[in-house]
Each structure stands twice: as structure tokens, then as C-alpha cells.
Amino acid sequence: MFRAAAYRVLTFTARPPTTSTKLYYSTSLSQMGAPEAGYIESLRQKLQEVTPTRFYFKQGTIKILYAPDGFYKTLLSKISSAKRRVFIASLYLGKTETELVDCVSDALSRNPDLKVYFLLDGLRGTREYPRTSSATLLSTLVEKFGDERVDCRFYRTPVFRGWKKTVIPRRFNEGLGLQHMKIYGVDDEVILSGANLSNDYFSDRQDRYYIFQNGAFADYQFQLHRTVSSLSYRLKARRDLEEKFELVWPASNKAVEPQLNKSKFLQTSSERLDKFLHTTTPSETRHHDKNELYPTVVYPISQFTPLFRRNHDRSTELPSVVSMLSMVDEPGTKIDWTFTAGYFNMLPSIKHRLLNSQSSHGTVITASPYANGFYRSKGVSRHLPDAYLHLAHKFVRSVERRGKSDSIALMEWRRGTANEPGGWSYHAKGIWLAGVGAKPHTCTPFATIIGSSNYTKRAYSLDLESDAIVVTTDPELRREMQGEVQHLLEDTKRVTLDDFNRDSDRYVSAGVKLATSILGKRL
């Protein structure tokens, strides 16, 4: 455990992360405020009861990126210099991302020792075929370099079978469940994010991006990638087919194909994932437990509900998130919190913790309807911004009913209008905990969650999610975390119940409200 004596932050002036303002702090490991030190110790104990896996990081080995173009440039740079492995998990690869594919191809051509591993969703990643899709793009790499050097896997939810496979159209079958993890690994580094691999995520869609430089942590993420891959279909290049590819179930997979025997598949996947998620941390990382040279502890957490048998879910994400948020509603605690999700549909247990928090300041950041990636989209999806707006309205009403309007604020993020020139969309998701200051966001966070989850009913029932909880006494990392929150807040404004009542742009039809209540699990 960390000792109560740790870093002491003396002063901090909140400024945009683009400035060169420095954080001044004591250079000795002493005299952190007793309440905050106690919160950190308590949080670590809570998390270790839920997930046995944790990794220790030295100062300067976790970096935070603020912008999508920085994420893209960093990803290309790291792939270009890869020595041993590139492993990527994402929802999909955009059909125009030839530059990224060419970057991977060039790296493979230069380095015969390099191997590349992709894990995408089998429904979203093949939706456009026989036109260009994630699968057709990656099939060019498989064809050029062979299966031994390029392993491309496509997960399909085990419920995609029988009449559901036959009747539900492609555009809607994604509602059954997706591979939603976002892991971007190169050698001994990993970027965890909520971003997918397409042009908007590289240019004008705000997300979050953490770079972890730690070989043991990278190995864990790689094994996570390979474990889910072993429960997924493999891409084969087939130039004799119109689609240019086929998805096959390899004999090397440890489970039977779910199409043939779903029950047996789930039995095997449950056993494999339970063993993986609940394996004790390797001994080489445990010995840092009381070492002040390792001020940051990272707990990897995952939600794999669709791959566990009913009533045998051993996922670690939801229990860890609830455990973390139990800090804010415990009597006597004073912890400021910030919650963000671009797609706002809080799981009730998470909403309950936040609404009942003892904090002086709580902030929710969500996308304005004009910053929703589905704004003015075609088909049924054009109604999604209104659905999330309706859910935000309900949250504000709950805040008002509890008499917490002075302590909990809903902030809407907007930069222009999505899907119009110069407009951005908002896709960030995360939670931060900090000490209490005189004003919101004047204390540096000591904990955050980074990863793919939107903390929704869907995330905890249908999709595969992977995140990490970062708990730290490192003043430099805490400054970066606060800068990240400030960066997100720069484009927000507070929305109150009066705004919903008087603003005609916030009108939501009865039909959308009804559909939201019926389909809430899939939002």
C-alpha cells in the first residue's frame, strides 16, 4: 500500500493545457493532506478486493493526449517504428483509412520480425460488404504478408445466430452486441482510448487517449487481446469471392463455434475469461507495492457479460466502477467528481451513486445534441441525439428533486455543429475523483477511468468493454489529468432545468421518449 506520507501539492492554478504554466509542488515525498491520502488508500483497498490484477508505474511513464490529430500521429509513428508486435482492438476500421493500412504494410515490409494482430467487430466491420469495409481493407494485408504475420480476428456476439442472423438487417444487428474495446498496442506501449479507427476520430471527434509505457502492462493487454481473439472468427483473404474475404472459425480456437453449440461455447469462454480476469498479479509487479518510486497503480478492468453464462458473470469492470464510486456517497467523504459520456445513458447503479454523493462539487459532461455523431444522420439513427437529450433531461430533473442543483452540474459540450464544416462531435467517456477545493476543478484528480465503456446499460449487458483505473500520487500525472478535464470543459456550458423547459430546440417527441424507454438497454 502507499504510505499516508506521499507527495504534497502546494499550489495549482488551473490553465488550459496548451500553456506552459508549471505545477509547483514539494519535491519531497511528504505531507499529503491526511483526508486525500486516506481516500487514495481506501480506494486502492476497495479495488484490490474486486480485481486482483494491478500494475505499477514510475513517474513519467503515463502520458495523456488531448486531441484526435495527436492520437492519430502518435499511432502512426509508433506503428512505423514497431519492432516485435502491433496489436489493435477497435470497433471497426474506417473504409477510407488506407493511410493507416499502408503504414502497417510499410512497417511489415521493413521489419520481417514484426507481427500484427487486429481484433474488430464482426458485424460492424463487415456491414458495407461487398463494398469496401474493415474486412476488405485488412484482407489486403493478410493476402500480402500471410496468416502467420497478420492475424485479423472478427468477434461476433454469440446471440447472432438462428432467426436473428437471418431476419435482422445489417444496420440493426449491431444492436445485439459488439466488440467495443479500444486497445492500441505497439511493443511495450499501449494506448487506451474510446476512439475508433476512422477519419472523424482522427480529426474532429473529441475523445480521450492515455499512453502507458510498461512492458508488463502491455503484455497483459496483449494477452487480453489474444484471449478474446481465440473466441472470434479469423479473416481469410479470398480474391475468388466478391467480398474478397471470408470469416472462418479456426481449429486452433479453444471453443466450439457458437453457431454450432452456443451453450458449449459459453461454457468454455466463461472458464477462460474467469481465469484470465481473476489471475493474481504477477510477482514481478507486486513487490512495488510500498515503493515510492512507483506512485501510480493501474487496475485493468473488463466487461465481458455476453461471453459468460447467464448468472455467472465474472466481469471486473462494473464491480470496480461501483466500488470506486462508493467513495463519493460514503458519509463524511468530500470528494469532487467528474463524469463524462458522449452517449448519455447512465446505468442506474452509477446514477444512484452520483446523485447521492456527499461532494461539494459534481460535474457531468455530455454531448450537446449538435455534438452527437448521429446528428442529422440518415434513417432511424437521426433520432438518437433526441433520445440522449431526453435522458439528460431526466437526470437534471433527478438532481433538482434531490435539492442538489447547487452541487451537481450538467455541462453540454459543443464545438460548432457535428457533420457540418468546422463542426466537431463528442465521444469522450470517463470518471475522475479529486480532493475538494473552494471551487470545482481546482484540485488535481487522484484517480480516473480510461477506456471504451460509456457506463450504460448496453455496456454492461451487450458489448465487450475494456478500461483501466488509474490511481496516483504523481503530481505531474495529476496535473495532466486536471489539464485534460479543463480541456474538455473549455467547450461546455451549463444546462439547467429552466433551459429544458423554455428552449424549443430541446423538445423531444413522445415517440422518441417511448422508444427510449423500450430500447434503453441498447443505447
C-alpha distance (Angstrom), angle and dihedral (degrees) to the residues before:
residue distance angle dihedral
M1 . . .
F2 3.81 . .
R3 3.77 113.0 .
A4 3.77 118.8 -115.3
A5 3.82 86.5 -116.4
A6 3.78 104.9 76.8
Y7 3.79 139.7 125.6
R8 3.76 116.1 -25.4
V9 3.79 117.6 -149.2
L10 3.79 108.2 -149.1
T11 3.80 105.2 -178.6
F12 3.76 138.5 -5.8
T13 3.76 131.6 179.8
A14 3.80 112.8 -160.9
R15 3.78 111.4 -127.4
P16 3.80 135.2 156.9
P17 3.81 111.1 -78.2
T18 3.80 90.5 -119.5
T19 3.82 91.8 72.3
S20 3.77 125.6 86.2
T21 3.81 93.9 -126.6
K22 3.79 110.5 144.0
L23 3.77 129.0 -138.4
Y24 3.80 110.8 -126.8
Y25 3.77 115.9 -151.6
S26 3.75 141.4 150.9
T27 3.79 111.7 -79.7
S28 3.78 91.6 -147.1
L29 3.79 124.4 84.4
S30 3.77 95.5 -118.6
Q31 3.75 148.9 107.7
M32 3.79 106.1 15.6
G33 3.78 108.5 173.5
A34 3.79 109.1 -82.2
P35 3.84 97.3 -127.2
E36 3.82 93.3 51.0
A37 3.81 93.0 44.9
G38 3.79 87.8 51.1
Y39 3.80 91.5 50.6
I40 3.81 91.4 52.3
E41 3.79 92.2 48.2
S42 3.81 91.8 47.3
L43 3.80 92.6 48.2
R44 3.79 92.5 51.0
Q45 3.78 91.1 50.9
K46 3.79 92.0 49.2
L47 3.80 93.1 50.2
Q48 3.78 94.2 46.9
E49 3.79 89.0 57.2
V50 3.81 90.4 56.9
T51 3.80 103.7 37.5
P52 3.81 123.8 24.1
T53 3.80 94.3 -160.5
R54 3.79 121.0 92.2
F55 3.78 137.9 150.2
Y56 3.78 131.8 -152.9
F57 3.78 125.2 -135.7
K58 3.77 132.5 -163.7
Q59 3.78 120.6 -134.2
G60 3.79 112.1 -77.5
T61 3.82 96.9 23.2
I62 3.81 96.4 102.6
K63 3.80 117.3 64.3
I64 3.80 128.8 -174.7
L65 3.78 124.5 -146.8
Y66 3.79 119.6 -158.6
A67 3.81 105.8 -167.6
P68 3.83 137.0 54.1
D69 3.81 95.0 -128.3
G70 3.80 89.3 53.7
F71 3.78 89.5 52.0
Y72 3.80 91.8 51.2
K73 3.81 95.5 46.2
T74 3.79 91.0 47.3
L75 3.79 92.2 49.3
L76 3.81 93.0 50.2
S77 3.80 91.6 46.2
K78 3.78 94.1 51.0
I79 3.82 93.3 45.9
S80 3.81 90.2 50.1
S81 3.81 91.7 55.5
A82 3.84 97.3 39.5
K83 3.80 114.5 138.8
R84 3.82 106.4 -176.0
R85 3.77 115.1 -0.1
V86 3.76 145.9 8.3
F87 3.81 114.5 -166.4
I88 3.78 121.2 -179.7
A89 3.79 131.0 -180.0
S90 3.79 118.0 -176.5
L91 3.78 140.8 141.0
Y92 3.79 92.8 -107.9
L93 3.79 146.3 -27.6
G94 3.79 113.2 -116.0
K95 3.79 114.0 -112.2
T96 3.84 91.7 -124.2
E97 3.80 96.2 50.0
T98 3.80 96.1 109.7
E99 3.82 91.4 134.9
L100 3.78 91.2 61.4
V101 3.81 91.7 46.7
D102 3.81 90.2 48.3
C103 3.81 89.8 50.4
V104 3.81 90.5 54.6
S105 3.82 90.6 45.3
D106 3.81 92.5 51.2
A107 3.81 91.5 49.1
L108 3.80 90.8 51.3
S109 3.80 91.3 47.8
R110 3.81 93.3 51.3
N111 3.79 96.2 44.7
P112 3.83 118.6 43.1
D113 3.83 90.2 -172.3
L114 3.79 94.0 60.1
K115 3.81 121.0 106.0
V116 3.78 125.5 -169.2
Y117 3.80 128.4 -153.2
F118 3.81 125.8 -169.7
L119 3.81 127.4 -174.0
L120 3.81 116.1 -174.5
D121 3.76 136.6 156.2
G122 3.80 114.9 -82.5
L123 3.81 95.1 -145.2
R124 3.81 100.9 41.8
G125 3.81 92.4 36.9
T126 3.81 94.5 56.2
R127 3.80 100.5 33.7
E128 3.82 96.0 109.1
Y129 3.81 100.2 46.8
P130 2.99 135.7 155.8
R131 3.81 78.1 38.7
T132 3.81 120.4 62.1
S133 3.81 112.5 -56.8
S134 3.79 139.6 156.4
A135 3.78 88.8 -85.3
T136 3.81 96.0 50.9
L137 3.82 91.6 48.4
L138 3.79 93.4 50.7
S139 3.79 92.9 43.4
T140 3.81 87.7 69.7
L141 3.80 89.3 61.5
V142 3.80 92.7 47.0
E143 3.79 91.2 49.0
K144 3.81 93.1 48.6
F145 3.81 100.7 42.7
G146 3.80 104.2 21.8
D147 3.80 135.1 -124.3
E148 3.79 93.6 -73.2
R149 3.80 93.8 63.6
V150 3.79 101.8 29.7
D151 3.79 116.9 44.7
C152 3.82 111.7 -178.6
R153 3.79 117.4 -176.3
F154 3.80 129.6 -172.1
Y155 3.78 118.1 -161.5
R156 3.79 118.5 -148.5
T157 3.77 120.2 -169.8
P158 3.82 109.4 -111.7
V159 3.82 90.5 -124.7
F160 3.83 89.3 66.8
R161 3.78 94.9 97.0
G162 3.80 142.2 92.9
W163 3.79 116.6 16.3
K164 3.81 92.2 -9.6
K165 3.79 89.8 62.1
T166 3.79 91.9 48.5
V167 3.79 104.0 38.9
I168 3.82 108.6 33.3
P169 3.85 112.3 84.7
R170 3.80 119.4 -122.3
R171 3.79 94.7 -109.1
F172 3.81 90.8 56.3
N173 3.81 103.8 34.4
E174 3.80 88.9 81.0
G175 3.80 85.3 74.9
L176 3.81 87.5 74.5
G177 3.80 92.4 69.1
L178 3.80 141.6 -65.7
Q179 3.79 145.4 -146.3
H180 3.80 95.8 -108.1
M181 3.83 103.5 166.9
K182 3.82 118.2 124.3
I183 3.81 110.7 -156.1
Y184 3.81 121.1 154.0
G185 3.80 109.8 -176.2
V186 3.80 130.3 175.8
D187 3.82 119.1 176.1
D188 3.84 105.6 -54.8
E189 3.81 97.5 -11.0
V190 3.79 130.8 82.2
I191 3.79 132.0 -168.8
L192 3.79 113.6 -154.6
S193 3.78 115.4 -164.2
G194 3.78 145.4 141.5
A195 3.81 91.1 -121.9
N196 3.78 126.2 111.5
L197 3.81 126.7 -149.0
S198 3.79 106.1 -92.9
N199 3.78 138.3 102.8
D200 3.81 97.6 -95.6
Y201 3.81 91.0 53.5
F202 3.81 87.9 52.4
S203 3.79 96.9 47.3
D204 3.82 121.6 15.3
R205 3.81 110.6 8.3
Q206 3.79 114.5 93.1
D207 3.80 115.2 -136.2
R208 3.82 138.9 143.4
Y209 3.81 128.9 -94.8
Y210 3.83 130.0 -172.0
I211 3.81 123.3 -176.6
F212 3.82 114.4 -151.7
Q213 3.81 116.6 -163.4
N214 3.78 105.1 -165.7
G215 3.80 127.0 113.0
A216 3.81 96.1 -149.1
F217 3.81 91.8 49.7
A218 3.82 90.9 47.3
D219 3.81 89.9 50.7
Y220 3.80 89.8 52.6
Q221 3.79 92.3 50.7
F222 3.79 90.1 47.6
Q223 3.79 91.6 52.1
L224 3.80 89.6 48.1
H225 3.80 88.3 52.5
R226 3.80 92.3 48.7
T227 3.81 93.5 45.8
V228 3.81 92.9 56.6
S229 3.80 89.8 40.2
S230 3.81 89.1 58.2
L231 3.82 86.8 60.1
S232 3.80 93.3 50.1
Y233 3.79 141.4 75.8
R234 3.80 121.5 -93.3
L235 3.78 124.0 -130.4
K236 3.80 117.5 -121.7
A237 3.79 121.7 -170.3
R238 3.82 110.8 -125.2
R239 3.79 114.7 176.7
D240 3.80 89.1 175.9
L241 3.81 90.5 67.0
E242 3.79 126.4 75.8
E243 3.81 89.9 -126.8
K244 3.86 90.6 51.5
F245 3.81 90.6 -136.0
E246 3.77 145.7 49.2
L247 3.79 132.8 -154.3
V248 3.79 114.6 -130.3
W249 3.79 134.4 -177.1
P250 3.84 104.8 -123.8
A251 3.77 120.0 -135.6
S252 3.82 86.7 -131.7
N253 3.82 90.9 67.0
K254 3.77 110.7 108.7
A255 3.80 94.4 -138.7
V256 3.77 133.4 59.8
E257 3.80 115.3 -106.2
P258 3.83 107.8 -86.7
Q259 3.81 90.0 -133.8
L260 3.79 88.9 65.2
N261 3.79 100.8 40.4
K262 3.79 118.0 -0.1
S263 3.80 94.5 179.6
K264 3.79 93.7 53.4
F265 3.79 91.1 43.9
L266 3.82 91.6 54.0
Q267 3.79 91.6 47.4
T268 3.81 90.8 56.7
S269 3.80 95.8 40.3
S270 3.82 90.8 49.0
E271 3.79 92.1 52.9
R272 3.81 94.2 46.3
L273 3.78 95.6 46.8
D274 3.80 94.3 43.0
K275 3.79 89.8 53.8
F276 3.80 92.8 46.1
L277 3.80 98.0 46.2
H278 3.79 95.5 44.5
T279 3.78 100.7 43.7
T280 3.80 111.8 124.6
T281 3.78 116.5 -108.2
P282 3.82 112.1 -88.7
S283 3.80 113.1 -95.3
E284 3.79 92.5 -118.7
T285 3.83 89.6 68.1
R286 3.80 99.1 38.9
H287 3.80 95.1 67.0
H288 3.82 90.5 69.4
D289 3.80 90.8 66.8
K290 3.81 95.6 109.6
N291 3.80 98.1 23.6
E292 3.80 113.3 117.3
L293 3.81 89.7 -156.6
Y294 3.81 85.9 74.8
P295 3.82 104.3 55.6
T296 3.81 95.7 163.2
V297 3.79 128.5 69.6
V298 3.80 120.3 -168.7
Y299 3.81 122.8 -161.7
P300 3.83 114.5 -163.7
I301 3.80 111.1 -146.9
S302 3.79 131.0 -177.9
Q303 3.80 139.9 -172.4
F304 3.80 113.8 -146.2
T305 3.80 101.4 157.5
P306 3.86 95.6 144.9
L307 3.82 90.3 57.3
F308 3.79 95.9 52.4
R309 3.77 125.6 80.6
R310 3.78 115.4 -104.2
N311 3.81 111.6 -78.9
H312 3.83 90.8 8.4
D313 3.81 99.5 86.0
R314 3.81 109.1 149.8
S315 3.80 96.7 173.6
T316 3.80 115.0 145.3
E317 3.80 103.0 -153.2
L318 3.79 104.4 75.7
P319 3.84 95.3 42.0
S320 3.82 88.8 49.1
V321 3.81 94.4 48.1
V322 3.80 92.3 48.3
S323 3.80 90.2 46.1
M324 3.80 91.2 50.3
L325 3.81 92.1 48.9
S326 3.78 91.5 48.2
M327 3.80 83.2 77.9
V328 3.80 92.3 69.7
D329 3.81 99.1 51.3
E330 3.79 98.9 43.0
P331 3.83 111.6 114.9
G332 3.77 111.5 -102.3
T333 3.80 97.4 20.3
K334 3.79 120.8 121.4
I335 3.78 108.5 -166.0
D336 3.78 124.4 150.5
W337 3.79 113.0 -139.7
T338 3.79 137.5 -166.8
F339 3.80 123.6 -162.9
T340 3.79 126.3 -173.9
A341 3.79 136.1 179.2
G342 3.78 127.8 158.9
Y343 3.80 90.0 -150.5
F344 3.79 102.0 49.3
N345 3.79 112.4 -152.0
M346 3.79 106.7 122.1
L347 3.76 118.5 -157.2
P348 3.84 105.9 -113.4
S349 3.82 94.4 -118.7
I350 3.81 90.6 53.6
K351 3.80 92.3 45.4
H352 3.80 90.0 50.2
R353 3.81 92.6 54.2
L354 3.80 93.2 49.6
L355 3.79 95.9 44.6
N356 3.80 90.7 50.5
S357 3.79 95.5 45.4
Q358 3.80 119.3 136.3
S359 3.80 90.9 -144.2
S360 3.77 127.3 125.7
H361 3.79 90.6 -139.7
G362 3.79 131.8 29.2
T363 3.80 123.9 169.4
V364 3.80 130.6 -166.4
I365 3.80 116.9 -166.8
T366 3.78 117.6 -166.4
A367 3.78 138.0 159.3
S368 3.76 120.5 -84.2
P369 3.82 110.2 -126.1
Y370 3.82 84.8 -108.1
A371 3.81 89.8 57.0
N372 3.79 95.5 48.9
G373 3.79 112.3 113.7
F374 3.82 89.3 -133.8
Y375 3.82 93.5 56.8
R376 3.82 108.1 135.7
S377 3.81 91.6 -6.8
K378 3.78 120.9 153.6
G379 3.78 126.7 -94.0
V380 3.77 126.9 0.3
S381 3.82 92.9 -23.8
R382 3.82 90.6 73.5
H383 3.82 86.8 77.4
L384 3.82 93.9 58.3
P385 3.85 96.3 88.1
D386 3.82 88.4 56.4
A387 3.80 90.9 48.2
Y388 3.81 91.8 55.0
L389 3.81 90.1 43.3
H390 3.80 88.9 55.5
L391 3.80 90.6 51.3
A392 3.81 90.9 49.2
H393 3.81 89.4 51.6
K394 3.80 90.2 53.0
F395 3.80 90.1 51.0
V396 3.81 92.6 52.0
R397 3.81 89.8 49.6
S398 3.81 89.1 52.7
V399 3.80 90.3 51.5
E400 3.81 90.2 50.4
R401 3.81 93.5 48.3
R402 3.79 90.9 53.5
G403 3.80 91.5 50.2
K404 3.81 92.2 -118.9
S405 3.79 101.3 123.6
D406 3.80 89.5 115.3
S407 3.80 93.3 54.5
I408 3.83 106.1 32.8
A409 3.81 120.8 54.3
L410 3.80 130.5 -173.2
M411 3.81 110.7 -147.0
E412 3.81 122.1 -167.5
W413 3.80 118.2 -148.2
R414 3.80 119.0 -143.5
R415 3.80 134.9 159.9
G416 3.79 107.8 173.6
T417 3.80 116.5 -50.9
A418 3.79 122.9 -49.9
N419 3.80 116.9 -113.9
E420 3.81 91.1 19.6
P421 3.84 126.8 98.4
G422 3.79 110.0 -74.7
G423 3.79 92.8 5.9
W424 3.79 124.6 128.3
S425 3.79 133.8 -155.9
Y426 3.81 126.3 -143.4
H427 3.79 123.4 -126.9
A428 3.82 104.5 152.7
K429 3.77 119.9 132.5
G430 3.79 131.1 179.8
I431 3.79 150.6 104.7
W432 3.82 128.5 -118.9
L433 3.82 129.6 -169.5
A434 3.80 121.8 -160.5
G435 3.76 141.3 164.8
V436 3.78 119.4 -91.0
G437 3.80 119.2 -90.8
A438 3.77 132.7 -179.9
K439 3.79 88.7 -97.2
P440 3.84 132.1 23.6
H441 3.80 116.8 -79.5
T442 3.80 96.2 10.6
C443 3.82 93.1 116.6
T444 3.77 122.1 68.2
P445 3.84 115.2 -112.9
F446 3.78 118.0 -110.2
A447 3.82 95.7 -166.1
T448 3.79 139.8 29.8
I449 3.80 141.2 165.9
I450 3.80 118.2 -131.3
G451 3.80 126.5 -176.2
S452 3.77 147.2 68.3
S453 3.80 104.8 -46.7
N454 3.82 123.3 109.6
Y455 3.84 90.6 -166.3
T456 3.80 90.5 -122.0
K457 3.78 135.0 136.4
R458 3.78 86.9 -103.1
A459 3.81 93.2 54.0
Y460 3.80 91.1 54.6
S461 3.78 98.3 44.5
L462 3.82 113.6 25.5
D463 3.82 113.7 21.8
L464 3.81 138.2 60.6
E465 3.81 110.3 -115.4
S466 3.78 134.6 -179.1
D467 3.80 127.9 -171.8
A468 3.78 142.4 153.6
I469 3.78 131.2 -134.3
V470 3.79 112.1 -142.7
V471 3.82 117.0 -158.2
T472 3.78 115.4 -178.9
T473 3.78 148.9 166.5
D474 3.82 90.8 -171.3
P475 3.83 104.7 122.7
E476 3.79 94.0 -156.3
L477 3.80 93.2 52.8
R478 3.79 90.8 44.7
R479 3.79 89.5 53.1
E480 3.81 89.5 52.6
M481 3.80 90.5 48.7
Q482 3.79 90.8 52.0
G483 3.80 90.0 46.9
E484 3.79 88.2 53.3
V485 3.81 91.9 54.2
Q486 3.80 91.3 46.4
H487 3.80 89.9 50.0
L488 3.80 90.9 55.1
L489 3.80 92.5 45.4
E490 3.81 93.5 53.2
D491 3.81 91.5 80.1
T492 3.80 97.9 42.0
K493 3.77 137.9 95.5
R494 3.77 128.8 -168.4
V495 3.80 118.4 -102.7
T496 3.80 119.8 -156.2
L497 3.76 135.2 -172.8
D498 3.82 89.0 -98.6
D499 3.82 89.5 59.5
F500 3.79 90.8 55.0
N501 3.80 92.1 46.7
R502 3.80 98.6 49.1
D503 3.82 105.6 28.6
S504 3.81 111.7 91.6
D505 3.83 90.0 -161.4
R506 3.79 86.9 67.6
Y507 3.77 95.2 59.7
V508 3.79 112.2 125.3
S509 3.79 119.7 -165.8
A510 3.79 122.5 -119.8
G511 3.79 89.3 -118.0
V512 3.82 92.5 58.2
K513 3.81 91.0 46.6
L514 3.80 90.9 51.9
A515 3.79 93.1 46.1
T516 3.82 90.1 48.8
S517 3.80 91.7 54.5
I518 3.80 91.5 48.5
L519 3.80 98.5 41.7
G520 3.80 98.6 33.1
K521 3.79 92.3 117.8
R522 3.81 90.3 62.9
L523 3.82 98.1 47.9
